[in-house]
Amino acid sequence: MNRKLTMLHSYAMGMLLLIGSSLLPQQASAVPAFARQTGMPCTACHFQHFPALNSFGRSFRSGGYTLTGGQGMIEGDDISLPLMLNASVITKLRYVKSNGNTNTGSDYGVIEWPDEAALLVGGKLAKDAGFLMELGLTDANSFLSTKVHFNLGKAGNTQFSAIPFSTDGLGSAYGFELLNTGAQRSQRPIEERRGFSAAQALGLGSGEATGIALVASSHNFFINYTPWVPGWEEHNVEVKPSGLAHYLRAAYMPFIGSWDSGFGFQLWSGDAEVADGAGGERVIATDGWVIDGQLQGNLGSLPLGLYASYGSCSADESHFLIGCTNSDDGEAFGILAQLGVLPNKANIFAAYRSLDDGSDEDSEFNATTIGANYLFSQNIRFELYYVKESGDGVDARSDERDGKWLFQLFAGY
């Protein structure tokens, strides 16, 4: 396996995570359902733009979405509910132009509408419980992800929680995640998730997952242990407790000067034993790891976000990831910088990712992404980017894109 860049990747990430001086974080946009419940603008919880979280947004999520604002409440013995069920409709319209990609069948690109359309419902469920449900609204992109967050109690400043969840594609970290490094599929600063995140490039941070996140969290750290299976819907049946997979996530989130930082690791292990749908059983390997970090602050008066990650998944013919069923381990490194050239309005970004999937000697897939996004309002965002892949593996794959342009309109109602 090609490991020539491993030391370089580790050194580059180490240098990134040591960057820091005297500057300020926090600005962004968000999910209208939570803005309605809290009575706060989207910028209260998000850095630069939705869905990247700032420190207050992390606190809101850690508390199980239970914070309320000016909205009326139904209060009584053992009940505390908002007067209204808070909901949002999330849509994405995309135009994609891929050079050399035979999948589009056209040199003029394709329009994807809706690329995603989802009803998102969430918020306070009880005094110490909240929930989030995301339901796909189109047949072409039907999906369902849901979790219920129970706060079990505190010891000092540490909150203990249990979060049962199931998702069709957001991965084992869906139960609980606070960093913006792509450790969990939908928690990322830019649309091109595989272009900057090791967890997404390897597939570790996405996919079907059902489990329960057992979490200890405070203002500057969290630990998440999740027993889970790589299944959803009918694929969850007849799971054996002795055959659960294990996901461990920990992160430390201090302020370095005025920079809001985060440093963490993810570890997947164990063999999940599930029904195969034909009366039998199958064993699925879930081995892999990622280390990641972020810095969010201001460069002068301009908000700047820096994100990096490096990881590996173990080769196994029964691995839950297609990219890890190879002759050798897969590994990936990613780094992203996003600068707000017009704070709360316009951002530019650049990202680099290397990926060696371990399939053979021609298995290196690198990607460089440049782009920009513009906030028409806090809940409406335009994004334009170009991504170019290179490496031996790209030459070996005849259907691999030679370069891709993407323009997207994101709106949350």
C-alpha positions as a printed NumPy array, in Angstrom:
array([[  0.   ,   0.   ,   0.   ],
       [  1.176,   3.537,  -0.787],
       [  2.128,   5.193,   2.512],
       [  4.635,   7.752,   1.256],
       [  2.49 ,  10.68 ,   2.357],
       [  1.587,   9.377,   5.828],
       [  4.304,  11.261,   7.712],
       [  3.653,  14.396,   5.681],
       [ -0.053,  14.191,   6.438],
       [  0.53 ,  13.772,  10.17 ],
       [  3.009,  16.662,  10.241],
       [  0.677,  18.933,   8.269],
       [ -2.233,  18.234,  10.573],
       [ -0.068,  18.787,  13.623],
       [  1.046,  22.149,  12.283],
       [ -2.552,  23.13 ,  11.531],
       [ -3.752,  22.293,  15.011],
       [ -0.977,  24.365,  16.599],
       [ -2.074,  27.5  ,  14.727],
       [ -3.616,  30.053,  17.046],
       [ -3.394,  33.644,  18.113],
       [ -5.663,  36.397,  19.328],
       [ -8.86 ,  36.508,  17.298],
       [-12.646,  35.917,  17.704],
       [-15.1  ,  33.195,  16.578],
       [-18.826,  32.755,  15.868],
       [-21.182,  33.734,  13.05 ],
       [-23.536,  31.615,  10.791],
       [-27.012,  30.323,   9.67 ],
       [-29.387,  27.485,  10.72 ],
       [-32.386,  25.124,  10.926],
       [-35.559,  27.249,  11.227],
       [-37.249,  24.708,  13.535],
       [-34.743,  25.433,  16.307],
       [-34.761,  29.17 ,  15.613],
       [-38.544,  29.134,  16.139],
       [-38.247,  27.213,  19.41 ],
       [-35.452,  29.287,  20.923],
       [-36.512,  32.669,  19.544],
       [-32.89 ,  33.224,  18.48 ],
       [-31.4  ,  34.022,  15.066],
       [-29.54 ,  31.272,  13.27 ],
       [-26.2  ,  32.983,  13.974],
       [-26.579,  32.152,  17.669],
       [-25.695,  28.471,  17.105],
       [-23.676,  28.326,  13.888],
       [-20.202,  29.326,  12.763],
       [-20.108,  31.095,   9.36 ],
       [-23.181,  29.184,   8.117],
       [-25.386,  26.143,   8.712],
       [-24.667,  23.385,   9.698],
       [-21.262,  24.172,  11.286],
       [-21.681,  24.628,  15.052],
       [-20.111,  27.241,  17.318],
       [-19.695,  26.823,  21.091],
       [-23.292,  27.853,  21.857],
       [-24.615,  25.493,  19.196],
       [-22.64 ,  22.656,  20.768],
       [-24.219,  23.48 ,  24.127],
       [-27.708,  23.458,  22.582],
       [-27.123,  20.043,  21.021],
       [-25.502,  18.643,  24.168],
       [-28.597,  19.66 ,  26.121],
       [-30.787,  17.599,  23.818],
       [-32.428,  20.501,  21.912],
       [-34.407,  21.421,  25.059],
       [-33.603,  25.147,  25.293],
       [-36.646,  27.337,  24.679],
       [-37.078,  31.082,  24.264],
       [-40.132,  33.304,  23.832],
       [-42.331,  30.497,  22.51 ],
       [-45.298,  29.533,  24.682],
       [-45.126,  26.278,  26.609],
       [-47.557,  23.629,  27.854],
       [-46.468,  23.041,  31.446],
       [-47.84 ,  20.636,  34.053],
       [-47.007,  17.549,  36.065],
       [-44.468,  15.578,  34.026],
       [-45.048,  17.586,  30.858],
       [-43.157,  20.479,  29.275],
       [-43.867,  20.97 ,  25.576],
       [-43.734,  23.911,  23.18 ],
       [-47.207,  25.061,  22.151],
       [-46.347,  24.3  ,  18.524],
       [-44.53 ,  21.418,  16.881],
       [-41.478,  23.122,  15.4  ],
       [-40.629,  21.969,  11.902],
       [-38.594,  22.935,   8.849],
       [-38.57 ,  21.922,   5.204],
       [-35.018,  21.65 ,   3.863],
       [-34.414,  21.663,   0.099],
       [-31.395,  21.603,  -2.211],
       [-31.377,  22.444,  -5.915],
       [-28.129,  21.53 ,  -7.685],
       [-26.577,  21.893, -11.107],
       [-23.619,  19.528, -11.682],
       [-21.215,  19.637, -14.625],
       [-18.726,  16.747, -14.627],
       [-15.996,  16.517, -17.263],
       [-15.19 ,  12.982, -18.352],
       [-17.888,  11.404, -16.183],
       [-19.878,   8.96 , -18.264],
       [-22.567,   8.744, -15.588],
       [-24.116,  12.088, -16.578],
       [-24.464,  11.174, -20.244],
       [-24.268,  14.843, -21.215],
       [-21.594,  17.465, -21.742],
       [-24.076,  20.072, -20.527],
       [-24.365,  18.726, -16.985],
       [-27.465,  17.77 , -15.045],
       [-29.997,  19.574, -12.859],
       [-30.85 ,  17.753,  -9.636],
       [-34.134,  19.006,  -8.197],
       [-34.753,  18.299,  -5.498],
       [-31.343,  16.852,  -4.759],
       [-32.609,  16.58 ,  -1.208],
       [-35.978,  17.55 ,   0.212],
       [-36.68 ,  16.759,   3.833],
       [-39.112,  17.541,   6.588],
       [-37.112,  18.191,   9.742],
       [-38.978,  18.118,  13.066],
       [-37.234,  18.552,  16.391],
       [-36.895,  20.255,  19.719],
       [-38.006,  19.849,  23.289],
       [-39.879,  16.641,  24.115],
       [-39.903,  16.888,  27.926],
       [-37.947,  18.624,  30.691],
       [-34.911,  16.417,  30.136],
       [-35.569,  15.029,  26.666],
       [-35.466,  16.274,  23.096],
       [-35.625,  14.776,  19.635],
       [-34.754,  15.2  ,  15.987],
       [-36.411,  13.541,  13.004],
       [-35.493,  13.985,   9.337],
       [-37.912,  12.551,   6.787],
       [-37.218,  12.514,   3.045],
       [-39.988,  13.984,   0.901],
       [-39.13 ,  12.493,  -2.518],
       [-39.282,   8.934,  -3.806],
       [-35.872,   9.28 ,  -5.448],
       [-34.217,  10.353,  -2.197],
       [-36.452,   8.808,   0.465],
       [-34.82 ,   8.502,   3.861],
       [-35.513,   8.659,   7.566],
       [-33.19 ,   9.504,  10.434],
       [-34.368,   9.941,  13.989],
       [-32.989,  10.165,  17.516],
       [-34.333,  10.836,  20.996],
       [-31.975,  12.543,  23.452],
       [-32.469,  11.738,  27.171],
       [-30.511,  13.744,  29.76 ],
       [-29.97 ,  11.326,  32.642],
       [-28.322,  13.652,  35.151],
       [-25.241,  15.688,  35.989],
       [-22.09 ,  15.28 ,  38.041],
       [-20.624,  18.751,  38.46 ],
       [-20.548,  20.276,  34.969],
       [-20.695,  16.91 ,  33.192],
       [-23.992,  15.92 ,  31.581],
       [-24.775,  12.217,  31.068],
       [-27.128,  11.297,  28.22 ],
       [-28.534,   8.3  ,  26.379],
       [-29.565,   8.737,  22.748],
       [-31.232,   5.867,  20.849],
       [-31.111,   6.495,  17.093],
       [-31.513,   5.02 ,  13.647],
       [-30.448,   6.461,  10.296],
       [-30.479,   5.299,   6.706],
       [-27.245,   7.086,   5.764],
       [-25.739,   9.416,   8.387],
       [-23.534,   6.848,  10.119],
       [-22.815,   5.562,  13.623],
       [-21.87 ,   9.06 ,  14.83 ],
       [-25.41 ,  10.325,  14.161],
       [-26.359,   9.761,  17.798],
       [-24.022,  12.52 ,  19.04 ],
       [-21.358,  14.664,  17.351],
       [-20.209,  18.244,  17.954],
       [-17.187,  18.933,  15.709],
       [-17.431,  20.202,  12.121],
       [-14.721,  17.941,  10.647],
       [-17.048,  15.568,   8.788],
       [-16.878,  12.977,  11.575],
       [-20.618,  12.631,  10.982],
       [-22.01 ,  12.995,   7.467],
       [-24.394,  15.933,   7.881],
       [-22.112,  17.911,  10.233],
       [-19.78 ,  19.677,   7.797],
       [-18.893,  23.206,   6.632],
       [-19.039,  22.549,   2.845],
       [-21.143,  20.407,   0.54 ],
       [-18.25 ,  18.334,  -0.882],
       [-17.878,  16.126,   2.207],
       [-15.452,  13.625,   0.667],
       [-13.203,  16.456,  -0.482],
       [-12.035,  17.503,   3.002],
       [-12.907,  14.78 ,   5.548],
       [-11.04 ,  11.505,   6.141],
       [-14.106,   9.934,   7.789],
       [-16.225,  10.759,   4.739],
       [-13.596,   9.8  ,   2.155],
       [-13.249,   6.364,   3.779],
       [-17.011,   6.035,   4.353],
       [-16.6  ,   5.572,   8.11 ],
       [-18.723,   8.63 ,   8.912],
       [-21.781,   7.657,   6.863],
       [-24.031,   4.7  ,   6.047],
       [-26.893,   2.853,   7.709],
       [-26.691,   2.699,  11.489],
       [-28.895,   1.835,  14.452],
       [-27.711,   2.038,  18.06 ],
       [-27.687,   3.98 ,  21.296],
       [-25.158,   6.712,  22.077],
       [-24.062,   6.817,  25.724],
       [-22.567,  10.266,  26.237],
       [-20.729,  12.293,  28.859],
       [-20.376,  15.938,  27.818],
       [-19.308,  19.298,  29.194],
       [-18.501,  22.715,  27.721],
       [-14.997,  21.595,  26.683],
       [-15.168,  17.829,  26.093],
       [-17.417,  14.924,  25.205],
       [-17.118,  11.144,  25.169],
       [-19.525,   9.022,  23.149],
       [-19.643,   5.224,  23.348],
       [-22.167,   3.697,  20.958],
       [-23.044,   0.007,  20.595],
       [-24.563,  -0.242,  17.113],
       [-25.178,  -2.252,  13.953],
       [-24.718,  -1.149,  10.325],
       [-28.399,  -1.576,   9.559],
       [-31.638,   0.354,   9.249],
       [-35.313,  -0.433,   8.737],
       [-35.863,  -4.12 ,   7.968],
       [-32.109,  -4.752,   8.076],
       [-32.104,  -4.274,  11.87 ],
       [-34.071,  -7.427,  12.684],
       [-32.688, -10.279,  14.803],
       [-29.607,  -8.405,  15.941],
       [-27.689, -10.398,  18.539],
       [-26.402,  -8.487,  21.605],
       [-23.233, -10.569,  21.434],
       [-22.722,  -9.395,  17.859],
       [-22.889,  -5.628,  18.243],
       [-20.27 ,  -3.309,  16.783],
       [-18.65 ,  -0.588,  18.885],
       [-18.077,   3.103,  18.181],
       [-15.984,   5.281,  20.506],
       [-15.644,   9.03 ,  20.061],
       [-13.884,  11.553,  22.311],
       [-13.028,  15.21 ,  21.781],
       [-11.459,  18.043,  23.787],
       [-12.724,  21.537,  22.901],
       [-10.717,  24.304,  24.641],
       [-10.385,  27.949,  23.705],
       [ -6.816,  28.712,  22.604],
       [ -6.634,  32.433,  23.149],
       [ -9.846,  33.483,  21.444],
       [ -9.873,  30.536,  19.011],
       [-12.627,  27.967,  19.501],
       [-10.802,  24.669,  18.981],
       [-11.511,  20.944,  18.978],
       [ -9.26 ,  17.863,  18.92 ],
       [-10.604,  14.322,  18.843],
       [-10.511,  10.733,  17.684],
       [-12.989,   8.126,  16.467],
       [-12.638,   4.361,  16.766],
       [-14.811,   1.695,  15.143],
       [-14.361,  -1.937,  16.219],
       [-16.099,  -5.279,  16.512],
       [-18.068,  -7.602,  14.273],
       [-21.81 ,  -6.982,  13.97 ],
       [-23.927, -10.11 ,  13.57 ],
       [-27.21 ,  -9.41 ,  11.806],
       [-29.871, -11.287,   9.878],
       [-29.19 , -11.648,   6.164],
       [-32.868, -11.408,   5.145],
       [-32.969, -15.06 ,   4.042],
       [-33.26 , -16.735,   7.43 ],
       [-29.521, -16.818,   7.971],
       [-26.949, -14.557,   9.551],
       [-23.986, -12.539,   8.378],
       [-21.052, -11.007,  10.225],
       [-19.953,  -7.481,   9.283],
       [-16.552,  -6.086,  10.297],
       [-16.447,  -2.448,  11.463],
       [-12.763,  -1.659,  12.063],
       [-11.332,   1.834,  11.488],
       [-10.102,   5.01 ,  13.163],
       [ -9.829,   8.771,  12.572],
       [ -8.098,  11.644,  14.36 ],
       [ -9.374,  15.155,  13.688],
       [ -9.163,  18.775,  14.757],
       [-10.573,  22.209,  14.089],
       [ -9.942,  25.88 ,  14.806],
       [-12.665,  28.528,  14.48 ],
       [-11.873,  32.181,  15.003],
       [-11.258,  35.51 ,  13.296],
       [ -8.414,  36.578,  11.04 ],
       [ -8.542,  40.279,  11.832],
       [-12.235,  40.99 ,  11.396],
       [-12.863,  38.008,   9.085],
       [-14.144,  34.633,  10.406],
       [-11.831,  31.71 ,   9.595],
       [-12.453,  27.989,   9.998],
       [ -9.686,  25.358,   9.74 ],
       [-10.473,  21.623,   9.736],
       [ -8.223,  18.559,   9.355],
       [ -8.483,  14.784,   9.758],
       [ -6.516,  11.618,   9.086],
       [ -7.731,   8.027,   9.323],
       [ -7.618,   4.42 ,   8.219],
       [ -9.973,   1.472,   7.804],
       [ -8.849,  -2.138,   8.066],
       [ -8.948,  -4.46 ,   5.076],
       [-11.567,  -7.184,   5.491],
       [-13.629,  -8.957,   2.845],
       [-16.709,  -8.635,   5.092],
       [-16.206,  -4.966,   6.025],
       [-19.324,  -2.762,   6.118],
       [-17.515,  -0.32 ,   3.814],
       [-16.979,  -1.262,   0.184],
       [-13.751,   0.757,   0.172],
       [-12.293,  -1.36 ,   2.992],
       [-12.869,  -4.772,   1.421],
       [ -9.494,  -4.658,  -0.279],
       [ -6.146,  -6.41 ,  -0.059],
       [ -4.674,  -3.672,   2.124],
       [ -5.862,  -1.051,   4.607],
       [ -7.351,   2.187,   3.31 ],
       [ -6.166,   5.567,   4.567],
       [ -7.128,   9.184,   3.961],
       [ -6.103,  12.707,   4.921],
       [ -8.144,  15.879,   4.477],
       [ -7.769,  19.579,   5.237],
       [-10.092,  22.57 ,   4.701],
       [ -9.845,  26.331,   5.223],
       [-12.892,  28.603,   4.929],
       [-12.645,  32.398,   5.184],
       [-15.565,  34.794,   5.554],
       [-14.628,  37.604,   3.156],
       [-17.963,  39.293,   3.944],
       [-18.824,  38.198,   7.501],
       [-22.244,  36.527,   7.68 ],
       [-22.61 ,  36.847,   3.903],
       [-19.826,  35.444,   1.711],
       [-17.15 ,  32.79 ,   2.285],
       [-14.401,  31.334,   0.139],
       [-12.827,  27.945,   0.8  ],
       [-10.121,  25.563,  -0.356],
       [ -9.69 ,  21.893,   0.532],
       [ -7.319,  19.024,  -0.211],
       [ -7.826,  15.302,   0.286],
       [ -5.616,  12.285,  -0.315],
       [ -7.066,   8.779,  -0.349],
       [ -5.388,   5.395,  -0.783],
       [ -8.157,   2.791,  -0.765],
       [ -5.72 ,  -0.162,  -0.639],
       [ -7.264,  -1.939,  -3.614],
       [ -4.003,  -2.267,  -5.588],
       [ -0.815,  -0.371,  -6.441],
       [ -2.853,   2.16 ,  -8.452],
       [ -5.166,   3.132,  -5.621],
       [ -4.324,   6.774,  -4.878],
       [ -7.213,   9.237,  -5.299],
       [ -6.399,  12.839,  -4.441],
       [ -8.801,  15.78 ,  -4.684],
       [ -8.454,  19.555,  -4.634],
       [-11.575,  21.653,  -4.074],
       [-12.045,  25.413,  -4.334],
       [-15.304,  27.267,  -3.908],
       [-17.435,  29.968,  -2.374],
       [-20.806,  30.336,  -0.736],
       [-23.103,  33.302,  -0.299],
       [-25.877,  33.762,   2.272],
       [-28.914,  35.462,   0.742],
       [-30.297,  35.219,   4.275],
       [-29.403,  33.123,   7.302],
       [-31.517,  30.218,   6.002],
       [-30.808,  30.561,   2.24 ],
       [-27.354,  29.754,   0.896],
       [-25.824,  29.584,  -2.59 ],
       [-22.677,  27.486,  -3.017],
       [-20.37 ,  27.092,  -6.013],
       [-17.288,  24.873,  -6.117],
       [-14.93 ,  23.042,  -8.432],
       [-13.228,  19.763,  -7.515],
       [-10.386,  18.106,  -9.416],
       [ -9.146,  14.58 ,  -8.691],
       [ -5.669,  13.253,  -9.428],
       [ -3.478,  10.252,  -8.672],
       [ -2.803,   6.775, -10.049],
       [ -6.255,   5.512,  -9.105],
       [ -8.026,   8.217, -11.075],
       [ -6.217,   7.155, -14.25 ],
       [ -7.205,   3.544, -13.577],
       [-10.921,   4.311, -13.253],
       [-12.375,   5.114, -16.668],
       [-15.59 ,   6.548, -15.211],
       [-13.845,   8.806, -12.71 ],
       [-14.549,  12.506, -13.027],
       [-11.822,  14.606, -14.606],
       [-13.192,  17.679, -12.858],
       [-16.583,  18.695, -11.502],
       [-18.426,  21.98 , -11.126],
       [-21.364,  22.197,  -8.739],
       [-23.772,  25.05 ,  -8.071],
       [-26.283,  24.61 ,  -5.255],
       [-29.174,  26.512,  -3.707],
       [-29.869,  25.458,  -0.122],
       [-33.001,  26.733,   1.612],
       [-34.562,  25.996,   4.997],
       [-38.193,  27.098,   5.428]])
